[in-house]
Amino acid sequence: MARGRLVYVMGPSGAGKTRVVEYARQKIDGGLPVLFAHRYITRPLGKDIENYIALTQAEFALRKVRDLFAFDWEAYGFSYGIGIEIKSWLAAGLVVVIDGSRAHFIGRDVEIAGVVPVLITAGRDELRRRLKARDRDDLAAIEQRLERAGKFAPADLSLVTLDNSGPVDRAGEAFAALLVEQARGR
């Protein structure tokens, strides 16, 4: 059986990564060998549209010490992880989509072969508007996120960049097409 492909989605806060991924997920709707991994986050469930698994810091630490994360990183005072189940999915020949971190991607070699890095981005004014609209951070935290947005720029030659400054269906259609290409490319 062919080894799967990891589609590593990343981008600044407010770029609309979750919306773009969800758009493609709904469009594909199980019709292709593509799975979308949940993130494990030490942030309580709130108004987010992302379907993540909320963990306490102790729960996260237990999973980490037991090597239950394929990837994990820290950002904005929270811990983020992608479960090791993705390794089984890749071994089964599936295309696996994860919502990762630019700093994590840049800071180390991704250990799973067949990585397709995807940067979802938006203009600074649009990022600011979206961060304010989601009503999760105060103005100082929003400015911190905007500052961080300009600091991490992956330079991978295979990087696919999608501008999500406009309606989500534009970037969503492009991302869905990329996933179709990856799923049928074997």
OpenMM code with the backbone's topology and positions (N, CA, C; nanometers):
from openmm import Vec3, app, unit

residues = "MET ALA ARG GLY ARG LEU VAL TYR VAL MET GLY PRO SER GLY ALA GLY LYS THR ARG VAL VAL GLU TYR ALA ARG GLN LYS ILE ASP GLY GLY LEU PRO VAL LEU PHE ALA HIS ARG TYR ILE THR ARG PRO LEU GLY LYS ASP ILE GLU ASN TYR ILE ALA LEU THR GLN ALA GLU PHE ALA LEU ARG LYS VAL ARG ASP LEU PHE ALA PHE ASP TRP GLU ALA TYR GLY PHE SER TYR GLY ILE GLY ILE GLU ILE LYS SER TRP LEU ALA ALA GLY LEU VAL VAL VAL ILE ASP GLY SER ARG ALA HIS PHE ILE GLY ARG ASP VAL GLU ILE ALA GLY VAL VAL PRO VAL LEU ILE THR ALA GLY ARG ASP GLU LEU ARG ARG ARG LEU LYS ALA ARG ASP ARG ASP ASP LEU ALA ALA ILE GLU GLN ARG LEU GLU ARG ALA GLY LYS PHE ALA PRO ALA ASP LEU SER LEU VAL THR LEU ASP ASN SER GLY PRO VAL ASP ARG ALA GLY GLU ALA PHE ALA ALA LEU LEU VAL GLU GLN ALA ARG GLY ARG".split()
positions = [
    Vec3(0.0845, -0.1179, 0.0000),
    Vec3(0.0000, 0.0000, 0.0000),
    Vec3(0.0889, 0.1240, 0.0000),
    Vec3(0.0493, 0.2234, -0.0767),
    Vec3(0.1275, 0.3468, -0.0860),
    Vec3(0.1232, 0.4234, 0.0459),
    Vec3(0.2346, 0.4845, 0.0782),
    Vec3(0.2421, 0.5692, 0.1975),
    Vec3(0.1618, 0.6955, 0.1723),
    Vec3(0.0946, 0.7442, 0.2744),
    Vec3(0.0138, 0.8640, 0.2614),
    Vec3(0.0953, 0.9909, 0.2495),
    Vec3(0.0244, 1.1010, 0.2423),
    Vec3(0.0862, 1.2332, 0.2337),
    Vec3(0.0332, 1.3182, 0.3483),
    Vec3(0.1233, 1.3927, 0.4106),
    Vec3(0.0862, 1.4837, 0.5175),
    Vec3(0.0738, 1.6242, 0.4592),
    Vec3(-0.0429, 1.6841, 0.4727),
    Vec3(-0.0652, 1.8222, 0.4302),
    Vec3(-0.0612, 1.9068, 0.5578),
    Vec3(0.0478, 1.9811, 0.5709),
    Vec3(0.0778, 2.0594, 0.6922),
    Vec3(0.0329, 2.2027, 0.6685),
    Vec3(-0.0843, 2.2386, 0.7211),
    Vec3(-0.1411, 2.3724, 0.7040),
    Vec3(-0.0893, 2.4623, 0.8157),
    Vec3(-0.0510, 2.5827, 0.7794),
    Vec3(-0.0011, 2.6784, 0.8779),
    Vec3(-0.0334, 2.8193, 0.8304),
    Vec3(-0.0180, 2.9150, 0.9197),
    Vec3(-0.0420, 3.0546, 0.8854),
    Vec3(-0.0659, 3.1355, 1.0106),
    Vec3(-0.0676, 3.2665, 0.9965),
    Vec3(-0.0839, 3.3527, 1.1135),
    Vec3(-0.2252, 3.3458, 1.1705),
    Vec3(-0.2377, 3.3814, 1.2974),
    Vec3(-0.3688, 3.3913, 1.3611),
    Vec3(-0.4562, 3.4872, 1.2815),
    Vec3(-0.5784, 3.4458, 1.2559),
    Vec3(-0.6719, 3.5304, 1.1827),
    Vec3(-0.6703, 3.5115, 1.0328),
    Vec3(-0.5801, 3.4281, 0.9822),
    Vec3(-0.5730, 3.4068, 0.8366),
    Vec3(-0.6897, 3.3239, 0.7853),
    Vec3(-0.7612, 3.2584, 0.8753),
    Vec3(-0.8761, 3.1791, 0.8329),
    Vec3(-0.8424, 3.0350, 0.7999),
    Vec3(-0.7362, 2.9830, 0.8617),
    Vec3(-0.6952, 2.8446, 0.8349),
    Vec3(-0.8092, 2.7470, 0.8626),
    Vec3(-0.8727, 2.7634, 0.9770),
    Vec3(-0.9793, 2.6705, 1.0149),
    Vec3(-1.0939, 2.6764, 0.9155),
    Vec3(-1.1314, 2.7939, 0.8736),
    Vec3(-1.2415, 2.8073, 0.7760),
    Vec3(-1.2053, 2.7449, 0.6419),
    Vec3(-1.0839, 2.7663, 0.5965),
    Vec3(-1.0408, 2.7086, 0.4688),
    Vec3(-1.0378, 2.5558, 0.4779),
    Vec3(-0.9821, 2.5039, 0.5863),
    Vec3(-0.9756, 2.3586, 0.6052),
    Vec3(-1.1168, 2.3015, 0.6145),
    Vec3(-1.2038, 2.3663, 0.6902),
    Vec3(-1.3415, 2.3179, 0.7050),
    Vec3(-1.4164, 2.3233, 0.5716),
    Vec3(-1.3922, 2.4256, 0.4926),
    Vec3(-1.4539, 2.4358, 0.3599),
    Vec3(-1.4153, 2.3133, 0.2763),
    Vec3(-1.2867, 2.2831, 0.2725),
    Vec3(-1.2399, 2.1683, 0.1943),
    Vec3(-1.2931, 2.0373, 0.2519),
    Vec3(-1.2981, 2.0279, 0.3830),
    Vec3(-1.3485, 1.9058, 0.4474),
    Vec3(-1.4926, 1.8803, 0.4068),
    Vec3(-1.5755, 1.9830, 0.4081),
    Vec3(-1.7150, 1.9675, 0.3690),
    Vec3(-1.7291, 1.9351, 0.2208),
    Vec3(-1.6436, 1.9948, 0.1396),
    Vec3(-1.6485, 1.9700, -0.0049),
    Vec3(-1.6108, 1.8251, -0.0359),
    Vec3(-1.5080, 1.7747, 0.0296),
    Vec3(-1.4629, 1.6368, 0.0065),
    Vec3(-1.5589, 1.5373, 0.0707),
    Vec3(-1.6060, 1.5673, 0.1914),
    Vec3(-1.7090, 1.4916, 0.2624),
    Vec3(-1.6918, 1.3395, 0.2555),
    Vec3(-1.5698, 1.2936, 0.2804),
    Vec3(-1.5452, 1.1492, 0.2847),
    Vec3(-1.5356, 1.0826, 0.1483),
    Vec3(-1.5433, 1.1603, 0.0425),
    Vec3(-1.5404, 1.1041, -0.0917),
    Vec3(-1.4019, 1.0677, -0.1426),
    Vec3(-1.3002, 1.1017, -0.0696),
    Vec3(-1.1620, 1.0720, -0.1075),
    Vec3(-1.0882, 1.0212, 0.0162),
    Vec3(-0.9738, 0.9553, -0.0026),
    Vec3(-0.8978, 0.9055, 0.1125),
    Vec3(-0.8201, 1.0177, 0.1827),
    Vec3(-0.8957, 1.1111, 0.2400),
    Vec3(-0.8390, 1.2273, 0.3080),
    Vec3(-0.8992, 1.2336, 0.4483),
    Vec3(-0.8138, 1.2448, 0.5491),
    Vec3(-0.8584, 1.2605, 0.6877),
    Vec3(-0.8058, 1.3919, 0.7438),
    Vec3(-0.8843, 1.4521, 0.8306),
    Vec3(-0.8510, 1.5801, 0.8929),
    Vec3(-0.8287, 1.5558, 1.0414),
    Vec3(-0.7078, 1.5797, 1.0877),
    Vec3(-0.6723, 1.5539, 1.2275),
    Vec3(-0.7234, 1.6641, 1.3187),
    Vec3(-0.7660, 1.6255, 1.4368),
    Vec3(-0.8005, 1.7217, 1.5409),
    Vec3(-0.6721, 1.7669, 1.6087),
    Vec3(-0.6751, 1.8901, 1.6598),
    Vec3(-0.5655, 1.9355, 1.7446),
    Vec3(-0.6073, 1.9167, 1.8891),
    Vec3(-0.5100, 1.8930, 1.9743),
    Vec3(-0.5286, 1.8890, 2.1188),
    Vec3(-0.4712, 2.0198, 2.1702),
    Vec3(-0.5521, 2.0979, 2.2429),
    Vec3(-0.5111, 2.2315, 2.2851),
    Vec3(-0.5461, 2.2515, 2.4326),
    Vec3(-0.4571, 2.3158, 2.5051),
    Vec3(-0.4826, 2.3458, 2.6463),
    Vec3(-0.5592, 2.4777, 2.6602),
    Vec3(-0.6577, 2.4960, 2.5771),
    Vec3(-0.7449, 2.6132, 2.5817),
    Vec3(-0.8872, 2.5609, 2.6007),
    Vec3(-0.9618, 2.6176, 2.6948),
    Vec3(-1.1002, 2.5710, 2.7133),
    Vec3(-1.1813, 2.5922, 2.5851),
    Vec3(-1.2792, 2.5072, 2.5650),
    Vec3(-1.3674, 2.5244, 2.4501),
    Vec3(-1.4399, 2.6576, 2.4626),
    Vec3(-1.4528, 2.7250, 2.3501),
    Vec3(-1.5175, 2.8558, 2.3502),
    Vec3(-1.5980, 2.8741, 2.2238),
    Vec3(-1.5868, 2.9923, 2.1665),
    Vec3(-1.6629, 3.0266, 2.0471),
    Vec3(-1.5921, 2.9849, 1.9180),
    Vec3(-1.4797, 2.9172, 1.9298),
    Vec3(-1.4025, 2.8785, 1.8115),
    Vec3(-1.4852, 2.7923, 1.7172),
    Vec3(-1.4574, 2.8033, 1.5885),
    Vec3(-1.5222, 2.7131, 1.4936),
    Vec3(-1.4436, 2.5839, 1.4797),
    Vec3(-1.3195, 2.5840, 1.5255),
    Vec3(-1.2369, 2.4635, 1.5165),
    Vec3(-1.2882, 2.3563, 1.6123),
    Vec3(-1.2932, 2.2347, 1.5634),
    Vec3(-1.3366, 2.1204, 1.6429),
    Vec3(-1.2139, 2.0567, 1.7070),
    Vec3(-1.1577, 2.1235, 1.8075),
    Vec3(-1.0376, 2.0724, 1.8734),
    Vec3(-1.0740, 1.9997, 2.0015),
    Vec3(-0.9770, 1.9272, 2.0557),
    Vec3(-0.9935, 1.8570, 2.1817),
    Vec3(-0.9292, 1.9430, 2.2903),
    Vec3(-1.0103, 1.9914, 2.3836),
    Vec3(-0.9596, 2.0752, 2.4925),
    Vec3(-0.9031, 1.9854, 2.6023),
    Vec3(-0.7801, 2.0123, 2.6431),
    Vec3(-0.7143, 1.9378, 2.7502),
    Vec3(-0.6677, 2.0336, 2.8581),
    Vec3(-0.6602, 1.9840, 2.9795),
    Vec3(-0.5956, 2.0616, 3.0843),
    Vec3(-0.4449, 2.0512, 3.0617),
    Vec3(-0.3695, 2.1360, 3.1289),
    Vec3(-0.2238, 2.1300, 3.1170),
    Vec3(-0.1722, 1.9940, 3.1646),
    Vec3(-0.2320, 1.9392, 3.2707),
    Vec3(-0.1897, 1.8083, 3.3228),
    Vec3(-0.2203, 1.6963, 3.2231),
    Vec3(-0.3372, 1.7017, 3.1603),
    Vec3(-0.3719, 1.5998, 3.0600),
    Vec3(-0.2755, 1.6056, 2.9414),
    Vec3(-0.2436, 1.7281, 2.8998),
    Vec3(-0.1506, 1.7451, 2.7883),
    Vec3(-0.0137, 1.6885, 2.8255),
    Vec3(0.0333, 1.7223, 2.9451),
    Vec3(0.1647, 1.6757, 2.9908),
    Vec3(0.1700, 1.5230, 2.9965),
    Vec3(0.0631, 1.4601, 3.0418),
    Vec3(0.0586, 1.3138, 3.0474),
    Vec3(0.0691, 1.2545, 2.9077),
    Vec3(-0.0056, 1.3083, 2.8128),
    Vec3(0.0008, 1.2589, 2.6743),
    Vec3(0.1405, 1.2810, 2.6154),
    Vec3(0.1996, 1.3944, 2.6473),
    Vec3(0.3321, 1.4239, 2.5930),
    Vec3(0.4378, 1.3297, 2.6493),
    Vec3(0.4366, 1.3074, 2.7802),
    Vec3(0.5370, 1.2200, 2.8417),
    Vec3(0.5202, 1.0752, 2.7934),
    Vec3(0.4009, 1.0383, 2.7518),
    Vec3(0.3761, 0.9024, 2.7014),
    Vec3(0.3928, 0.8939, 2.5492),
    Vec3(0.4480, 0.9997, 2.4886),
    Vec3(0.4754, 1.0040, 2.3441),
    Vec3(0.3496, 0.9830, 2.2597),
    Vec3(0.2412, 1.0483, 2.2968),
    Vec3(0.1154, 1.0340, 2.2244),
    Vec3(0.0914, 1.1459, 2.1226),
    Vec3(0.1919, 1.2303, 2.1030),
    Vec3(0.1815, 1.3355, 2.0028),
    Vec3(0.2826, 1.3115, 1.8909),
    Vec3(0.2364, 1.3243, 1.7673),
    Vec3(0.3279, 1.3223, 1.6535),
    Vec3(0.4018, 1.4561, 1.6468),
    Vec3(0.3303, 1.5635, 1.6796),
    Vec3(0.3854, 1.6989, 1.6837),
    Vec3(0.3273, 1.7693, 1.8052),
    Vec3(0.4060, 1.8559, 1.8660),
    Vec3(0.3530, 1.9424, 1.9709),
    Vec3(0.4363, 2.0699, 1.9755),
    Vec3(0.3723, 2.1778, 2.0183),
    Vec3(0.4389, 2.3077, 2.0253),
    Vec3(0.3633, 2.3968, 2.1239),
    Vec3(0.4249, 2.5092, 2.1549),
    Vec3(0.3681, 2.6093, 2.2457),
    Vec3(0.3496, 2.7393, 2.1674),
    Vec3(0.2375, 2.8055, 2.1921),
    Vec3(0.2137, 2.9377, 2.1326),
    Vec3(0.1074, 3.0100, 2.2135),
    Vec3(0.1293, 3.1383, 2.2363),
    Vec3(0.0325, 3.2249, 2.3039),
    Vec3(-0.0101, 3.1720, 2.4410),
    Vec3(0.0794, 3.1042, 2.5091),
    Vec3(0.0485, 3.0543, 2.6421),
    Vec3(-0.0289, 2.9234, 2.6449),
    Vec3(-0.0451, 2.8597, 2.5306),
    Vec3(-0.1163, 2.7323, 2.5223),
    Vec3(-0.0250, 2.6261, 2.4635),
    Vec3(-0.0577, 2.5010, 2.4919),
    Vec3(0.0119, 2.3872, 2.4321),
    Vec3(-0.0779, 2.3291, 2.3241),
    Vec3(-0.0164, 2.2914, 2.2124),
    Vec3(-0.0881, 2.2352, 2.0983),
    Vec3(-0.0253, 2.1015, 2.0633),
    Vec3(-0.1074, 2.0059, 2.0216),
    Vec3(-0.0544, 1.8770, 1.9804),
    Vec3(-0.1371, 1.8149, 1.8701),
    Vec3(-0.0699, 1.7307, 1.7935),
    Vec3(-0.1339, 1.6471, 1.6911),
    Vec3(-0.1060, 1.5037, 1.7337),
    Vec3(-0.2106, 1.4244, 1.7472),
    Vec3(-0.1961, 1.2883, 1.7985),
    Vec3(-0.1207, 1.1941, 1.7066),
    Vec3(-0.0618, 1.0916, 1.7676),
    Vec3(0.0164, 0.9929, 1.6916),
    Vec3(-0.0699, 0.9073, 1.6003),
    Vec3(-0.2020, 0.9165, 1.6127),
    Vec3(-0.2882, 0.8408, 1.5220),
    Vec3(-0.2621, 0.8757, 1.3760),
    Vec3(-0.2093, 0.9958, 1.3508),
    Vec3(-0.1831, 1.0328, 1.2112),
    Vec3(-0.0785, 0.9423, 1.1474),
    Vec3(0.0099, 0.8851, 1.2275),
    Vec3(0.1111, 0.7944, 1.1721),
    Vec3(0.0451, 0.6686, 1.1156),
    Vec3(-0.0576, 0.6183, 1.1834),
    Vec3(-0.1327, 0.5025, 1.1321),
    Vec3(-0.2084, 0.5404, 1.0060),
    Vec3(-0.2656, 0.6591, 1.0049),
    Vec3(-0.3403, 0.7036, 0.8874),
    Vec3(-0.2484, 0.7155, 0.7666),
    Vec3(-0.1287, 0.7697, 0.7885),
    Vec3(-0.0313, 0.7809, 0.6798),
    Vec3(0.0129, 0.6426, 0.6324),
    Vec3(0.0369, 0.5528, 0.7257),
    Vec3(0.0783, 0.4164, 0.6909),
    Vec3(-0.0310, 0.3454, 0.6112),
    Vec3(-0.1564, 0.3849, 0.6310),
    Vec3(-0.2685, 0.3255, 0.5575),
    Vec3(-0.2868, 0.3887, 0.4201),
    Vec3(-0.1981, 0.4818, 0.3841),
    Vec3(-0.2029, 0.5416, 0.2506),
    Vec3(-0.2957, 0.6607, 0.2364),
    Vec3(-0.3368, 0.7203, 0.3466),
    Vec3(-0.4299, 0.8324, 0.3426),
    Vec3(-0.3573, 0.9662, 0.3331),
    Vec3(-0.4271, 1.0646, 0.2798),
    Vec3(-0.3809, 1.2028, 0.2854),
    Vec3(-0.4310, 1.2559, 0.4194),
    Vec3(-0.3400, 1.3109, 0.4989),
    Vec3(-0.3732, 1.3576, 0.6330),
    Vec3(-0.3489, 1.5078, 0.6402),
    Vec3(-0.4524, 1.5812, 0.6794),
    Vec3(-0.4453, 1.7262, 0.6910),
    Vec3(-0.4327, 1.7627, 0.8381),
    Vec3(-0.3300, 1.8419, 0.8698),
    Vec3(-0.3154, 1.8927, 1.0064),
    Vec3(-0.3030, 2.0445, 1.0029),
    Vec3(-0.3477, 2.1063, 1.1104),
    Vec3(-0.3334, 2.2502, 1.1305),
    Vec3(-0.2151, 2.2671, 1.2242),
    Vec3(-0.1012, 2.3026, 1.1673),
    Vec3(0.0224, 2.3110, 1.2434),
    Vec3(0.0638, 2.4527, 1.2764),
    Vec3(0.1910, 2.4690, 1.3025),
    Vec3(0.2490, 2.5965, 1.3429),
    Vec3(0.3648, 2.6305, 1.2498),
    Vec3(0.3716, 2.7564, 1.2071),
    Vec3(0.4841, 2.7992, 1.1227),
    Vec3(0.6155, 2.7850, 1.1970),
    Vec3(0.6198, 2.8286, 1.3220),
    Vec3(0.7441, 2.8206, 1.4002),
    Vec3(0.7872, 2.6759, 1.4181),
    Vec3(0.6934, 2.5874, 1.4425),
    Vec3(0.7232, 2.4448, 1.4575),
    Vec3(0.7777, 2.3891, 1.3271),
    Vec3(0.7157, 2.4249, 1.2155),
    Vec3(0.7584, 2.3762, 1.0849),
    Vec3(0.8989, 2.4245, 1.0510),
    Vec3(0.9242, 2.5521, 1.0779),
    Vec3(1.0540, 2.6112, 1.0468),
    Vec3(1.1617, 2.5602, 1.1419),
    Vec3(1.1242, 2.5422, 1.2677),
    Vec3(1.2211, 2.5138, 1.3716),
    Vec3(1.2794, 2.3753, 1.3735),
    Vec3(1.2247, 2.2844, 1.2965),
    Vec3(1.2796, 2.1490, 1.2954),
    Vec3(1.2396, 2.0786, 1.1675),
    Vec3(1.3114, 1.9756, 1.1350),
    Vec3(1.2751, 1.8954, 1.0198),
    Vec3(1.1487, 1.8183, 1.0528),
    Vec3(1.0502, 1.8233, 0.9663),
    Vec3(0.9290, 1.7448, 0.9866),
    Vec3(0.9670, 1.5992, 0.9648),
    Vec3(0.9359, 1.5156, 1.0636),
    Vec3(0.9860, 1.3793, 1.0673),
    Vec3(0.9088, 1.2816, 0.9804),
    Vec3(0.7944, 1.3203, 0.9288),
    Vec3(0.7139, 1.2289, 0.8489),
    Vec3(0.7360, 1.2608, 0.7018),
    Vec3(0.7721, 1.1572, 0.6247),
    Vec3(0.7990, 1.1766, 0.4819),
    Vec3(0.6706, 1.2157, 0.4085),
    Vec3(0.6861, 1.2808, 0.2972),
    Vec3(0.5714, 1.3155, 0.2134),
    Vec3(0.4950, 1.4357, 0.2629),
    Vec3(0.5634, 1.5378, 0.3093),
    Vec3(0.4978, 1.6572, 0.3621),
    Vec3(0.4682, 1.7562, 0.2496),
    Vec3(0.3452, 1.8075, 0.2485),
    Vec3(0.3052, 1.9143, 0.1580),
    Vec3(0.2756, 2.0350, 0.2467),
    Vec3(0.3672, 2.1324, 0.2536),
    Vec3(0.3430, 2.2499, 0.3381),
    Vec3(0.2518, 2.3510, 0.2694),
    Vec3(0.1504, 2.3976, 0.3423),
    Vec3(0.0542, 2.4944, 0.2887),
    Vec3(0.0476, 2.6131, 0.3845),
    Vec3(0.0769, 2.7305, 0.3332),
    Vec3(0.0683, 2.8541, 0.4107),
    Vec3(-0.0587, 2.9267, 0.3704),
    Vec3(-0.1483, 2.9458, 0.4665),
    Vec3(-0.2688, 3.0246, 0.4433),
    Vec3(-0.2448, 3.1599, 0.5083),
    Vec3(-0.2646, 3.2640, 0.4312),
    Vec3(-0.2323, 3.3973, 0.4801),
    Vec3(-0.3422, 3.4962, 0.4423),
    Vec3(-0.3329, 3.6157, 0.4938),
    Vec3(-0.4238, 3.7258, 0.4620),
    Vec3(-0.3494, 3.8552, 0.4912),
    Vec3(-0.3968, 3.9645, 0.4341),
    Vec3(-0.3351, 4.0942, 0.4574),
    Vec3(-0.3451, 4.1369, 0.6035),
    Vec3(-0.2526, 4.2206, 0.6467),
    Vec3(-0.2453, 4.2625, 0.7884),
    Vec3(-0.3748, 4.3276, 0.8373),
    Vec3(-0.4349, 4.4144, 0.7577),
    Vec3(-0.5601, 4.4786, 0.7991),
    Vec3(-0.6714, 4.3760, 0.8143),
    Vec3(-0.6749, 4.2786, 0.7248),
    Vec3(-0.7760, 4.1731, 0.7339),
    Vec3(-0.7511, 4.0849, 0.8558),
    Vec3(-0.6244, 4.0551, 0.8846),
    Vec3(-0.5920, 3.9784, 1.0048),
    Vec3(-0.6418, 4.0516, 1.1292),
    Vec3(-0.6146, 4.1816, 1.1366),
    Vec3(-0.6572, 4.2613, 1.2525),
    Vec3(-0.8102, 4.2578, 1.2653),
    Vec3(-0.8801, 4.2776, 1.1557),
    Vec3(-1.0270, 4.2771, 1.1583),
    Vec3(-1.0793, 4.1428, 1.2097),
    Vec3(-1.0244, 4.0346, 1.1593),
    Vec3(-1.0706, 3.9017, 1.1994),
    Vec3(-1.0376, 3.8707, 1.3453),
    Vec3(-0.9191, 3.9109, 1.3892),
    Vec3(-0.8822, 3.8859, 1.5290),
    Vec3(-0.9737, 3.9625, 1.6237),
    Vec3(-1.0099, 4.0846, 1.5879),
    Vec3(-1.1035, 4.1615, 1.6706),
    Vec3(-1.2413, 4.0966, 1.6696),
    Vec3(-1.2854, 4.0500, 1.5537),
    Vec3(-1.4194, 3.9923, 1.5394),
    Vec3(-1.4361, 3.8628, 1.6183),
    Vec3(-1.3300, 3.7858, 1.6329),
    Vec3(-1.3465, 3.6592, 1.7049),
    Vec3(-1.3539, 3.6787, 1.8556),
    Vec3(-1.3222, 3.8001, 1.9034),
    Vec3(-1.3464, 3.8399, 2.0421),
    Vec3(-1.2849, 3.7425, 2.1437),
    Vec3(-1.1637, 3.6983, 2.1150),
    Vec3(-1.0936, 3.6086, 2.2069),
    Vec3(-0.9818, 3.6801, 2.2807),
    Vec3(-0.9230, 3.7828, 2.2190),
    Vec3(-0.8057, 3.8502, 2.2744),
    Vec3(-0.8320, 3.9984, 2.2941),
    Vec3(-0.7584, 4.0583, 2.3890),
    Vec3(-0.7650, 4.2028, 2.4042),
    Vec3(-0.6765, 4.2667, 2.2964),
    Vec3(-0.6792, 4.3987, 2.2876),
    Vec3(-0.6059, 4.4687, 2.1815),
    Vec3(-0.4559, 4.4441, 2.1879),
    Vec3(-0.3990, 4.4366, 2.3079),
    Vec3(-0.2550, 4.4106, 2.3214),
    Vec3(-0.2200, 4.2712, 2.2668),
    Vec3(-0.3032, 4.1729, 2.2958),
    Vec3(-0.2788, 4.0372, 2.2459),
    Vec3(-0.2942, 4.0311, 2.0943),
    Vec3(-0.3886, 4.1070, 2.0413),
    Vec3(-0.4065, 4.1119, 1.8952),
    Vec3(-0.2817, 4.1704, 1.8302),
    Vec3(-0.2299, 4.2786, 1.8868),
    Vec3(-0.1083, 4.3385, 1.8306),
    Vec3(0.0097, 4.2425, 1.8401),
    Vec3(0.0163, 4.1650, 1.9486),
    Vec3(0.1217, 4.0636, 1.9628),
    Vec3(0.1091, 3.9582, 1.8516),
    Vec3(-0.0126, 3.9154, 1.8237),
    Vec3(-0.0347, 3.8166, 1.7176),
    Vec3(0.0027, 3.8752, 1.5806),
    Vec3(-0.0312, 4.0014, 1.5576),
    Vec3(0.0035, 4.0655, 1.4302),
    Vec3(0.1551, 4.0801, 1.4166),
    Vec3(0.2228, 4.1117, 1.5259),
    Vec3(0.3686, 4.1209, 1.5246),
    Vec3(0.4294, 3.9853, 1.4897),
    Vec3(0.3769, 3.8805, 1.5522),
    Vec3(0.4271, 3.7451, 1.5280),
    Vec3(0.3994, 3.7025, 1.3838),
    Vec3(0.2889, 3.7505, 1.3262),
    Vec3(0.2509, 3.7120, 1.1894),
    Vec3(0.3608, 3.7446, 1.0894),
    Vec3(0.4308, 3.8545, 1.1122),
    Vec3(0.5361, 3.8942, 1.0187),
    Vec3(0.6708, 3.8300, 1.0432),
    Vec3(0.6848, 3.7562, 1.1522),
    Vec3(0.8153, 3.7011, 1.1895),
    Vec3(0.8451, 3.5646, 1.1310),
    Vec3(0.7437, 3.4864, 1.1027),
    Vec3(0.7657, 3.3490, 1.0589),
    Vec3(0.7209, 3.3329, 0.9146),
    Vec3(0.8169, 3.3086, 0.8279),
    Vec3(0.7875, 3.2872, 0.6869),
    Vec3(0.8604, 3.1619, 0.6401),
    Vec3(0.7903, 3.0508, 0.6281),
    Vec3(0.8550, 2.9282, 0.5813),
    Vec3(0.9169, 2.9486, 0.4437),
    Vec3(1.0335, 2.8913, 0.4219),
    Vec3(1.1047, 2.9081, 0.2947),
    Vec3(1.1154, 2.7764, 0.2190),
    Vec3(1.0349, 2.6779, 0.2531),
    Vec3(1.0374, 2.5484, 0.1883),
    Vec3(1.0058, 2.5637, 0.0392),
    Vec3(1.0839, 2.5015, -0.0458),
    Vec3(1.0644, 2.5145, -0.1902),
    Vec3(0.9309, 2.4575, -0.2371),
    Vec3(0.8761, 2.3621, -0.1626),
    Vec3(0.7490, 2.3021, -0.2026),
    Vec3(0.6283, 2.3722, -0.1404),
    Vec3(0.6515, 2.4846, -0.0722),
    Vec3(0.5445, 2.5563, -0.0031),
    Vec3(0.4369, 2.6025, -0.1012),
    Vec3(0.3114, 2.5744, -0.0669),
    Vec3(0.1955, 2.6238, -0.1408),
    Vec3(0.1368, 2.7369, -0.0571),
    Vec3(0.1229, 2.8551, -0.1158),
    Vec3(0.0683, 2.9701, -0.0441),
    Vec3(-0.0698, 3.0027, -0.0979),
    Vec3(-0.1666, 3.0142, -0.0051),
    Vec3(-0.3036, 3.0499, -0.0414),
    Vec3(-0.3407, 3.1791, 0.0302),
    Vec3(-0.3784, 3.2816, -0.0470),
    Vec3(-0.4215, 3.4089, 0.0103),
    Vec3(-0.5700, 3.3989, 0.0420),
    Vec3(-0.6029, 3.4142, 0.1685),
    Vec3(-0.7413, 3.4064, 0.2128),
    Vec3(-0.7908, 3.5428, 0.2590),
    Vec3(-0.7490, 3.6486, 0.1894),
    Vec3(-0.7932, 3.7833, 0.2258),
    Vec3(-0.9373, 3.8085, 0.1836),
    Vec3(-0.9849, 3.7360, 0.0842),
    Vec3(-1.1206, 3.7558, 0.0329),
    Vec3(-1.2173, 3.6524, 0.0867),
    Vec3(-1.3221, 3.6244, 0.0087),
    Vec3(-1.4202, 3.5236, 0.0499),
    Vec3(-1.3541, 3.3863, 0.0666),
    Vec3(-1.3971, 3.3114, 0.1677),
    Vec3(-1.3348, 3.1833, 0.1997),
    Vec3(-1.3461, 3.0828, 0.0857),
    Vec3(-1.4464, 3.0963, 0.0004),
    Vec3(-1.4616, 2.9965, -0.1052),
    Vec3(-1.3465, 2.9994, -0.2061),
    Vec3(-1.2819, 3.1139, -0.2238),
    Vec3(-1.1677, 3.1184, -0.3170),
    Vec3(-1.0526, 3.0333, -0.2660),
    Vec3(-1.0077, 3.0617, -0.1449),
    Vec3(-0.8985, 2.9826, -0.0874),
    Vec3(-0.9460, 2.8402, -0.0590),
    Vec3(-1.0714, 2.8240, -0.0181),
    Vec3(-1.1262, 2.6915, 0.0101),
    Vec3(-1.1282, 2.6026, -0.1120),
    Vec3(-1.1676, 2.6569, -0.2255),
    Vec3(-1.1685, 2.5792, -0.3509),
    Vec3(-1.0261, 2.5412, -0.3910),
    Vec3(-0.9335, 2.6340, -0.3766),
    Vec3(-0.7937, 2.6047, -0.4108),
    Vec3(-0.7374, 2.4962, -0.3200),
    Vec3(-0.7709, 2.5023, -0.1914),
    Vec3(-0.7218, 2.4012, -0.0976),
    Vec3(-0.7862, 2.2660, -0.1260),
    Vec3(-0.9158, 2.2651, -0.1525),
    Vec3(-0.9842, 2.1395, -0.1869),
    Vec3(-0.9226, 2.0778, -0.3116),
    Vec3(-0.8912, 2.1598, -0.4123),
    Vec3(-0.8281, 2.1094, -0.5353),
    Vec3(-0.6916, 2.0487, -0.5051),
    Vec3(-0.6160, 2.1116, -0.4157),
    Vec3(-0.4872, 2.0576, -0.3763),
    Vec3(-0.5039, 1.9192, -0.3113),
    Vec3(-0.6051, 1.9061, -0.2249),
    Vec3(-0.6291, 1.7773, -0.1584),
    Vec3(-0.6731, 1.6706, -0.2577),
    Vec3(-0.7562, 1.7082, -0.3540),
    Vec3(-0.7968, 1.6135, -0.4593),
    Vec3(-0.6743, 1.5669, -0.5367),
    Vec3(-0.5891, 1.6616, -0.5713),
    Vec3(-0.4649, 1.6283, -0.6432),
    Vec3(-0.3776, 1.5327, -0.5620),
    Vec3(-0.3646, 1.5589, -0.4330),
    Vec3(-0.2836, 1.4716, -0.3473),
    Vec3(-0.3463, 1.3331, -0.3346),
    Vec3(-0.4773, 1.3279, -0.3213),
    Vec3(-0.5470, 1.1994, -0.3040),
    Vec3(-0.5426, 1.1152, -0.4310),
    Vec3(-0.5439, 1.1789, -0.5457),
    Vec3(-0.5453, 1.1065, -0.6724),
    Vec3(-0.4070, 1.0909, -0.7327),
    Vec3(-0.3067, 1.1528, -0.6673),
    Vec3(-0.1713, 1.1541, -0.7227),
    Vec3(-0.0947, 1.0256, -0.7049),
    Vec3(-0.1536, 0.9218, -0.6566),
    Vec3(-0.0846, 0.7940, -0.6386),
    Vec3(-0.1205, 0.6990, -0.7487),
] * unit.nanometer
topology = app.Topology()
chain = topology.addChain("A")
for resn in residues:
    res = topology.addResidue(resn, chain)
    for name in ("N", "CA", "C"):
        topology.addAtom(name, app.Element.getBySymbol(name[0]), res)
